[in-house]
Amino acid sequence: MEKTNSARMDRELAYFRFALIAPVIQGTFPDASVAAYCRRVTEVPVVRPDGSSFRYKPGTLSKWIQLYKAGGMDELMPRARSDKGAARRLSDECINEIHRVKEKFPKLDAVQIHIRLVQGGFIPASVSPRTVQRYIKNNNLKNPAQSGPLKDRKAFEEEFFGAMWQADTCYFPYVPDENGKRQRTYLIAIVDDHSRMIVGARLFFEDNAYNFQKLLKDAIAARGIPNKLYVDHGPSYENSQLSLICGSVGTVLIHAPVRDGAAKAKVERMFGVLKSRWLHGLDTGQIRSIDEFNRELAEAVRNHNLTENSSTGKTPMERFLGTHGRIRAPKSDEWLGECFMNRLVRKVKNDSTLSMLNRQFDAPMQFMRQSVEVRFLPDDLENAYIFDNGIRYPLKLTDKQANSKARREKWPAIDYSKEVAADVNV
C-alpha cells in the first residue's frame, strides 16, 4: 500500500511539474523569452499536490524544461535521494510546535527553534537547522506579528456558564508508562468560556480522538451539556465520530481558524497559568506513573477553579454557581452513554459476520447481506452491537474453532415424492 501511494504521489508531482512548463513545451507562452516566462511564473508561491505552498526558482523550471525535452514525463518523476532514510520532512506534531513557539516567542530564530525541537523530542538531531529554517521562510513565519493582514479581533465572553466550552491539547513532560519506559504525556483540557472553569482535564500518553471523547463525556456528566464546543482542526477534534456525538447531545461543534492559537485564547491562557502555578514547581522526575501525575493534576485543577481570575475578578467556581442554572443536564446516564458510542456502517456477509477495526464479529442471521449501523467503544469491542430501529442486537467476536463445533439449525426434510406427484397432477 505504501509503495502504491508513493507511486501515485510521484505521478501527481510529475504532472504538476509538467503543468508549470506546459506553455513552453506547447509554445503558447506570451512572454518575450523562456527565461522571462520562468521568472514570471516563479514570482509567487504555488500550491503543490501535497497541499504545501512553495516558491520555485526560475532555474528550477528551466531544468524541468530540459529534462522533459530529453526524456518526457519519466524525467520529471522525483529522483530517489542519496540521503534517503534521513528525516527531512517535518511531522505534523513538529510543525504545530514550530507555530506555537514562533507565536509565543516571535524573535526566536530558526537555529534556536531547532534546538528546542531536538530537546523536546520533536525531531532527531540528524534533521538540520536548515530544514526548520526553510519551513519558517516558506510559511512566512519570520515575523508572525507582521506577516499577512491583521485579524479583526475583539475581546468576547459568553454570558453564562455552558454557553461555550473551549478544548485543546498541550504537550506535557515525560513520565514512566506501565513498563517503566518514559513517555511523553498530553494534557487534554476543556474550559468554560464564561467562568474560566476547567470542566475537564486529564493526562494521556496519546493525544487521540477517543481520549478526548472520554474526557468530554465525563465533563458533560459532571457539569451538563454545553451549547457550543470550540476546538481546532487536529485529528482529535475534527472527525466524524465527534460530529455525531455533538449532534446527539445537542452541542454545536465549531472549529477555530487553522493555526490560529489566539482564537482559543482562554484555553491557551489556562495552559500557561497551570504551568506557572503548578507544573514549573513540580519535580516531574519523581513522578512514577501517569495515574500519580493525574492525581497531582486534579489538585491543581481544584486550586485553579477556586482562585480568583484576573480578568473576571471572581473565581471560576463563583461564576459557575452564578449562572449554571441555564445549562442542560443529560437525560440519564444510559442516554449519555448511548450518545457517546462510536458508530460505523458495515455490511453483514453471507456467513453472518462483519469486520470492524481489524476484528471479525458474528452478527444475527436476520441481518445477513444487509448494511447495519454498529455502535461500540474502541476499548470495549466485546460489547459492540447493531443498533436497528431503537433495538440493540449484541455482536460476538468470531471464534472460528467454536463455530466449527456448533450445531446448525436443521432445515425440514423435503418429501420429493410429493413434489413429483404434485407435478403430475398439474
Contacts in CASP RR format, 6 or more apart in sequence:
PFRMAT RR
TARGET T0000
AUTHOR 0000-0000-0000
METHOD contacts of the structure
MODEL  1
MEKTNSARMDRELAYFRFALIAPVIQGTFPDASVAAYCRRVTEVPVVRPD
GSSFRYKPGTLSKWIQLYKAGGMDELMPRARSDKGAARRLSDECINEIHR
VKEKFPKLDAVQIHIRLVQGGFIPASVSPRTVQRYIKNNNLKNPAQSGPL
KDRKAFEEEFFGAMWQADTCYFPYVPDENGKRQRTYLIAIVDDHSRMIVG
ARLFFEDNAYNFQKLLKDAIAARGIPNKLYVDHGPSYENSQLSLICGSVG
TVLIHAPVRDGAAKAKVERMFGVLKSRWLHGLDTGQIRSIDEFNRELAEA
VRNHNLTENSSTGKTPMERFLGTHGRIRAPKSDEWLGECFMNRLVRKVKN
DSTLSMLNRQFDAPMQFMRQSVEVRFLPDDLENAYIFDNGIRYPLKLTDK
QANSKARREKWPAIDYSKEVAADVNV
9 49 0 8 1.000
9 50 0 8 1.000
10 77 0 8 1.000
10 78 0 8 1.000
11 77 0 8 1.000
12 49 0 8 1.000
13 48 0 8 1.000
13 49 0 8 1.000
13 76 0 8 1.000
13 77 0 8 1.000
13 78 0 8 1.000
14 73 0 8 1.000
14 76 0 8 1.000
14 77 0 8 1.000
14 78 0 8 1.000
15 73 0 8 1.000
16 48 0 8 1.000
16 49 0 8 1.000
17 64 0 8 1.000
17 76 0 8 1.000
18 25 0 8 1.000
18 64 0 8 1.000
18 68 0 8 1.000
18 73 0 8 1.000
18 76 0 8 1.000
20 41 0 8 1.000
20 46 0 8 1.000
20 56 0 8 1.000
20 61 0 8 1.000
20 64 0 8 1.000
21 61 0 8 1.000
21 64 0 8 1.000
21 65 0 8 1.000
21 68 0 8 1.000
22 28 0 8 1.000
23 29 0 8 1.000
23 37 0 8 1.000
24 34 0 8 1.000
24 37 0 8 1.000
24 65 0 8 1.000
25 65 0 8 1.000
25 68 0 8 1.000
25 69 0 8 1.000
29 37 0 8 1.000
31 37 0 8 1.000
31 40 0 8 1.000
34 62 0 8 1.000
34 65 0 8 1.000
35 58 0 8 1.000
35 62 0 8 1.000
38 58 0 8 1.000
38 59 0 8 1.000
38 61 0 8 1.000
38 62 0 8 1.000
39 58 0 8 1.000
41 61 0 8 1.000
42 55 0 8 1.000
42 56 0 8 1.000
42 57 0 8 1.000
42 58 0 8 1.000
42 60 0 8 1.000
42 61 0 8 1.000
44 55 0 8 1.000
45 53 0 8 1.000
45 54 0 8 1.000
45 55 0 8 1.000
45 138 0 8 1.000
46 53 0 8 1.000
46 54 0 8 1.000
46 55 0 8 1.000
46 56 0 8 1.000
47 53 0 8 1.000
48 54 0 8 1.000
52 138 0 8 1.000
53 138 0 8 1.000
53 139 0 8 1.000
54 138 0 8 1.000
55 138 0 8 1.000
64 76 0 8 1.000
67 75 0 8 1.000
67 76 0 8 1.000
68 75 0 8 1.000
68 76 0 8 1.000
81 88 0 8 1.000
86 126 0 8 1.000
86 127 0 8 1.000
87 123 0 8 1.000
87 124 0 8 1.000
87 126 0 8 1.000
87 127 0 8 1.000
88 127 0 8 1.000
88 131 0 8 1.000
90 98 0 8 1.000
90 123 0 8 1.000
90 127 0 8 1.000
90 131 0 8 1.000
90 132 0 8 1.000
90 135 0 8 1.000
91 122 0 8 1.000
91 123 0 8 1.000
93 122 0 8 1.000
94 117 0 8 1.000
94 122 0 8 1.000
94 123 0 8 1.000
95 135 0 8 1.000
97 116 0 8 1.000
97 117 0 8 1.000
97 122 0 8 1.000
97 171 0 8 1.000
98 113 0 8 1.000
98 117 0 8 1.000
98 132 0 8 1.000
98 135 0 8 1.000
98 136 0 8 1.000
98 141 0 8 1.000
99 141 0 8 1.000
99 259 0 8 1.000
100 261 0 8 1.000
101 108 0 8 1.000
101 113 0 8 1.000
101 116 0 8 1.000
102 108 0 8 1.000
102 113 0 8 1.000
102 136 0 8 1.000
102 141 0 8 1.000
102 144 0 8 1.000
103 144 0 8 1.000
103 261 0 8 1.000
103 262 0 8 1.000
106 143 0 8 1.000
106 144 0 8 1.000
106 145 0 8 1.000
108 116 0 8 1.000
110 129 0 8 1.000
110 132 0 8 1.000
110 133 0 8 1.000
110 136 0 8 1.000
111 129 0 8 1.000
111 133 0 8 1.000
113 132 0 8 1.000
113 136 0 8 1.000
114 123 0 8 1.000
114 127 0 8 1.000
114 128 0 8 1.000
114 129 0 8 1.000
114 132 0 8 1.000
114 133 0 8 1.000
117 123 0 8 1.000
117 127 0 8 1.000
117 132 0 8 1.000
118 124 0 8 1.000
118 125 0 8 1.000
118 127 0 8 1.000
121 184 0 8 1.000
123 132 0 8 1.000
135 141 0 8 1.000
136 142 0 8 1.000
140 147 0 8 1.000
140 148 0 8 1.000
141 147 0 8 1.000
151 260 0 8 1.000
151 262 0 8 1.000
153 262 0 8 1.000
157 193 0 8 1.000
157 194 0 8 1.000
158 164 0 8 1.000
158 193 0 8 1.000
158 194 0 8 1.000
159 194 0 8 1.000
159 323 0 8 1.000
160 194 0 8 1.000
160 323 0 8 1.000
160 324 0 8 1.000
160 326 0 8 1.000
160 327 0 8 1.000
161 192 0 8 1.000
161 194 0 8 1.000
161 195 0 8 1.000
161 197 0 8 1.000
161 319 0 8 1.000
161 320 0 8 1.000
161 322 0 8 1.000
161 323 0 8 1.000
161 324 0 8 1.000
161 325 0 8 1.000
161 326 0 8 1.000
161 327 0 8 1.000
162 192 0 8 1.000
162 193 0 8 1.000
162 194 0 8 1.000
162 223 0 8 1.000
162 224 0 8 1.000
162 226 0 8 1.000
162 227 0 8 1.000
162 324 0 8 1.000
162 326 0 8 1.000
162 327 0 8 1.000
163 193 0 8 1.000
163 194 0 8 1.000
163 226 0 8 1.000
163 227 0 8 1.000
163 228 0 8 1.000
163 326 0 8 1.000
164 192 0 8 1.000
164 193 0 8 1.000
164 194 0 8 1.000
164 226 0 8 1.000
164 227 0 8 1.000
164 228 0 8 1.000
164 229 0 8 1.000
164 230 0 8 1.000
164 254 0 8 1.000
165 190 0 8 1.000
165 191 0 8 1.000
165 192 0 8 1.000
165 193 0 8 1.000
165 199 0 8 1.000
165 219 0 8 1.000
165 226 0 8 1.000
165 228 0 8 1.000
165 229 0 8 1.000
165 230 0 8 1.000
166 190 0 8 1.000
166 191 0 8 1.000
166 193 0 8 1.000
166 230 0 8 1.000
166 231 0 8 1.000
166 264 0 8 1.000
166 266 0 8 1.000
166 267 0 8 1.000
167 188 0 8 1.000
167 189 0 8 1.000
167 190 0 8 1.000
167 191 0 8 1.000
167 212 0 8 1.000
167 216 0 8 1.000
167 229 0 8 1.000
167 230 0 8 1.000
167 231 0 8 1.000
167 237 0 8 1.000
167 267 0 8 1.000
168 188 0 8 1.000
168 189 0 8 1.000
168 231 0 8 1.000
168 232 0 8 1.000
168 264 0 8 1.000
168 267 0 8 1.000
168 268 0 8 1.000
168 271 0 8 1.000
169 186 0 8 1.000
169 187 0 8 1.000
169 188 0 8 1.000
169 189 0 8 1.000
169 207 0 8 1.000
169 212 0 8 1.000
169 236 0 8 1.000
170 186 0 8 1.000
170 187 0 8 1.000
170 189 0 8 1.000
170 271 0 8 1.000
171 184 0 8 1.000
171 186 0 8 1.000
171 187 0 8 1.000
172 184 0 8 1.000
172 185 0 8 1.000
172 186 0 8 1.000
172 187 0 8 1.000
172 203 0 8 1.000
172 279 0 8 1.000
173 184 0 8 1.000
173 185 0 8 1.000
173 279 0 8 1.000
173 284 0 8 1.000
173 285 0 8 1.000
173 287 0 8 1.000
174 182 0 8 1.000
174 183 0 8 1.000
174 184 0 8 1.000
174 185 0 8 1.000
174 284 0 8 1.000
175 182 0 8 1.000
175 183 0 8 1.000
175 185 0 8 1.000
175 284 0 8 1.000
175 285 0 8 1.000
175 287 0 8 1.000
175 288 0 8 1.000
175 289 0 8 1.000
175 290 0 8 1.000
175 292 0 8 1.000
175 293 0 8 1.000
176 182 0 8 1.000
176 183 0 8 1.000
176 287 0 8 1.000
176 288 0 8 1.000
176 289 0 8 1.000
177 183 0 8 1.000
177 205 0 8 1.000
177 290 0 8 1.000
178 289 0 8 1.000
183 205 0 8 1.000
184 205 0 8 1.000
185 203 0 8 1.000
185 204 0 8 1.000
185 205 0 8 1.000
185 290 0 8 1.000
185 293 0 8 1.000
186 203 0 8 1.000
186 204 0 8 1.000
186 205 0 8 1.000
186 206 0 8 1.000
186 207 0 8 1.000
186 211 0 8 1.000
187 201 0 8 1.000
187 202 0 8 1.000
187 203 0 8 1.000
187 271 0 8 1.000
187 274 0 8 1.000
187 297 0 8 1.000
188 201 0 8 1.000
188 202 0 8 1.000
188 203 0 8 1.000
188 204 0 8 1.000
188 207 0 8 1.000
188 211 0 8 1.000
188 212 0 8 1.000
188 215 0 8 1.000
188 236 0 8 1.000
189 198 0 8 1.000
189 200 0 8 1.000
189 201 0 8 1.000
189 202 0 8 1.000
189 267 0 8 1.000
189 270 0 8 1.000
189 271 0 8 1.000
190 198 0 8 1.000
190 199 0 8 1.000
190 200 0 8 1.000
190 201 0 8 1.000
190 215 0 8 1.000
190 216 0 8 1.000
190 219 0 8 1.000
190 267 0 8 1.000
191 197 0 8 1.000
191 198 0 8 1.000
191 199 0 8 1.000
191 266 0 8 1.000
191 267 0 8 1.000
191 270 0 8 1.000
192 199 0 8 1.000
192 223 0 8 1.000
192 226 0 8 1.000
192 316 0 8 1.000
192 320 0 8 1.000
193 230 0 8 1.000
193 266 0 8 1.000
194 319 0 8 1.000
194 323 0 8 1.000
195 312 0 8 1.000
195 316 0 8 1.000
195 317 0 8 1.000
195 319 0 8 1.000
195 320 0 8 1.000
195 323 0 8 1.000
196 266 0 8 1.000
196 270 0 8 1.000
196 309 0 8 1.000
196 311 0 8 1.000
196 312 0 8 1.000
196 316 0 8 1.000
196 319 0 8 1.000
197 223 0 8 1.000
197 305 0 8 1.000
197 316 0 8 1.000
197 317 0 8 1.000
197 319 0 8 1.000
197 320 0 8 1.000
198 270 0 8 1.000
198 301 0 8 1.000
198 304 0 8 1.000
198 305 0 8 1.000
198 316 0 8 1.000
199 219 0 8 1.000
199 222 0 8 1.000
199 223 0 8 1.000
200 215 0 8 1.000
200 218 0 8 1.000
200 219 0 8 1.000
200 222 0 8 1.000
200 301 0 8 1.000
201 215 0 8 1.000
201 297 0 8 1.000
201 298 0 8 1.000
201 301 0 8 1.000
202 211 0 8 1.000
202 214 0 8 1.000
202 215 0 8 1.000
202 294 0 8 1.000
202 297 0 8 1.000
203 290 0 8 1.000
203 293 0 8 1.000
203 294 0 8 1.000
203 297 0 8 1.000
204 211 0 8 1.000
204 290 0 8 1.000
205 290 0 8 1.000
207 236 0 8 1.000
208 235 0 8 1.000
208 236 0 8 1.000
209 235 0 8 1.000
209 236 0 8 1.000
209 237 0 8 1.000
209 239 0 8 1.000
209 241 0 8 1.000
209 242 0 8 1.000
210 342 0 8 1.000
210 377 0 8 1.000
210 378 0 8 1.000
210 379 0 8 1.000
211 236 0 8 1.000
212 236 0 8 1.000
212 237 0 8 1.000
212 242 0 8 1.000
213 241 0 8 1.000
213 242 0 8 1.000
213 245 0 8 1.000
213 340 0 8 1.000
213 342 0 8 1.000
216 229 0 8 1.000
216 245 0 8 1.000
216 340 0 8 1.000
217 336 0 8 1.000
217 337 0 8 1.000
217 340 0 8 1.000
220 226 0 8 1.000
220 249 0 8 1.000
220 330 0 8 1.000
220 336 0 8 1.000
221 330 0 8 1.000
221 333 0 8 1.000
221 336 0 8 1.000
223 320 0 8 1.000
223 324 0 8 1.000
223 327 0 8 1.000
224 327 0 8 1.000
224 328 0 8 1.000
224 329 0 8 1.000
224 330 0 8 1.000
225 249 0 8 1.000
225 250 0 8 1.000
225 251 0 8 1.000
225 327 0 8 1.000
225 328 0 8 1.000
225 329 0 8 1.000
225 330 0 8 1.000
226 251 0 8 1.000
226 327 0 8 1.000
227 251 0 8 1.000
227 252 0 8 1.000
228 251 0 8 1.000
228 252 0 8 1.000
228 253 0 8 1.000
228 254 0 8 1.000
229 246 0 8 1.000
229 251 0 8 1.000
229 252 0 8 1.000
229 253 0 8 1.000
229 254 0 8 1.000
230 254 0 8 1.000
230 255 0 8 1.000
230 256 0 8 1.000
230 264 0 8 1.000
231 237 0 8 1.000
231 238 0 8 1.000
231 253 0 8 1.000
231 254 0 8 1.000
231 255 0 8 1.000
231 256 0 8 1.000
231 264 0 8 1.000
232 238 0 8 1.000
232 255 0 8 1.000
232 256 0 8 1.000
232 258 0 8 1.000
232 261 0 8 1.000
232 264 0 8 1.000
233 255 0 8 1.000
233 256 0 8 1.000
233 258 0 8 1.000
237 255 0 8 1.000
238 255 0 8 1.000
241 342 0 8 1.000
241 343 0 8 1.000
242 253 0 8 1.000
243 253 0 8 1.000
244 343 0 8 1.000
245 339 0 8 1.000
245 340 0 8 1.000
246 252 0 8 1.000
246 253 0 8 1.000
247 253 0 8 1.000
248 338 0 8 1.000
248 339 0 8 1.000
248 340 0 8 1.000
249 330 0 8 1.000
249 336 0 8 1.000
249 339 0 8 1.000
256 263 0 8 1.000
256 264 0 8 1.000
257 263 0 8 1.000
261 268 0 8 1.000
262 268 0 8 1.000
270 304 0 8 1.000
273 304 0 8 1.000
274 300 0 8 1.000
274 301 0 8 1.000
274 304 0 8 1.000
277 300 0 8 1.000
277 303 0 8 1.000
277 304 0 8 1.000
277 307 0 8 1.000
278 296 0 8 1.000
278 300 0 8 1.000
278 303 0 8 1.000
279 300 0 8 1.000
282 296 0 8 1.000
284 293 0 8 1.000
287 293 0 8 1.000
287 296 0 8 1.000
304 316 0 8 1.000
305 315 0 8 1.000
305 316 0 8 1.000
305 317 0 8 1.000
305 320 0 8 1.000
306 315 0 8 1.000
306 316 0 8 1.000
306 317 0 8 1.000
307 315 0 8 1.000
307 316 0 8 1.000
308 314 0 8 1.000
308 315 0 8 1.000
309 315 0 8 1.000
309 316 0 8 1.000
309 319 0 8 1.000
312 319 0 8 1.000
330 336 0 8 1.000
338 375 0 8 1.000
340 377 0 8 1.000
341 375 0 8 1.000
341 376 0 8 1.000
341 377 0 8 1.000
342 375 0 8 1.000
342 376 0 8 1.000
342 377 0 8 1.000
342 378 0 8 1.000
343 373 0 8 1.000
343 374 0 8 1.000
343 375 0 8 1.000
343 387 0 8 1.000
344 356 0 8 1.000
344 373 0 8 1.000
344 374 0 8 1.000
344 376 0 8 1.000
345 371 0 8 1.000
345 372 0 8 1.000
345 373 0 8 1.000
345 374 0 8 1.000
346 354 0 8 1.000
346 355 0 8 1.000
346 356 0 8 1.000
346 371 0 8 1.000
346 372 0 8 1.000
346 374 0 8 1.000
347 354 0 8 1.000
347 369 0 8 1.000
347 370 0 8 1.000
347 371 0 8 1.000
347 372 0 8 1.000
348 354 0 8 1.000
348 363 0 8 1.000
348 367 0 8 1.000
348 368 0 8 1.000
348 369 0 8 1.000
348 370 0 8 1.000
348 371 0 8 1.000
348 372 0 8 1.000
349 368 0 8 1.000
349 369 0 8 1.000
350 368 0 8 1.000
350 369 0 8 1.000
352 362 0 8 1.000
352 363 0 8 1.000
352 364 0 8 1.000
352 365 0 8 1.000
352 367 0 8 1.000
352 368 0 8 1.000
353 360 0 8 1.000
353 361 0 8 1.000
353 362 0 8 1.000
353 363 0 8 1.000
353 398 0 8 1.000
354 360 0 8 1.000
354 361 0 8 1.000
354 363 0 8 1.000
354 372 0 8 1.000
354 374 0 8 1.000
354 395 0 8 1.000
355 361 0 8 1.000
356 374 0 8 1.000
356 376 0 8 1.000
356 381 0 8 1.000
356 384 0 8 1.000
357 378 0 8 1.000
357 381 0 8 1.000
359 381 0 8 1.000
359 397 0 8 1.000
360 397 0 8 1.000
360 398 0 8 1.000
361 384 0 8 1.000
361 395 0 8 1.000
361 396 0 8 1.000
361 397 0 8 1.000
361 398 0 8 1.000
362 395 0 8 1.000
362 396 0 8 1.000
362 397 0 8 1.000
362 398 0 8 1.000
362 403 0 8 1.000
363 372 0 8 1.000
363 386 0 8 1.000
363 393 0 8 1.000
363 395 0 8 1.000
364 386 0 8 1.000
364 393 0 8 1.000
367 386 0 8 1.000
367 388 0 8 1.000
367 393 0 8 1.000
372 386 0 8 1.000
372 388 0 8 1.000
373 386 0 8 1.000
373 387 0 8 1.000
373 388 0 8 1.000
374 384 0 8 1.000
374 385 0 8 1.000
374 386 0 8 1.000
374 387 0 8 1.000
374 395 0 8 1.000
375 384 0 8 1.000
375 385 0 8 1.000
375 386 0 8 1.000
375 387 0 8 1.000
375 392 0 8 1.000
376 383 0 8 1.000
376 384 0 8 1.000
376 385 0 8 1.000
377 383 0 8 1.000
377 384 0 8 1.000
381 397 0 8 1.000
382 397 0 8 1.000
383 394 0 8 1.000
384 394 0 8 1.000
384 395 0 8 1.000
385 392 0 8 1.000
385 393 0 8 1.000
385 394 0 8 1.000
385 395 0 8 1.000
386 392 0 8 1.000
386 393 0 8 1.000
386 395 0 8 1.000
387 393 0 8 1.000
END
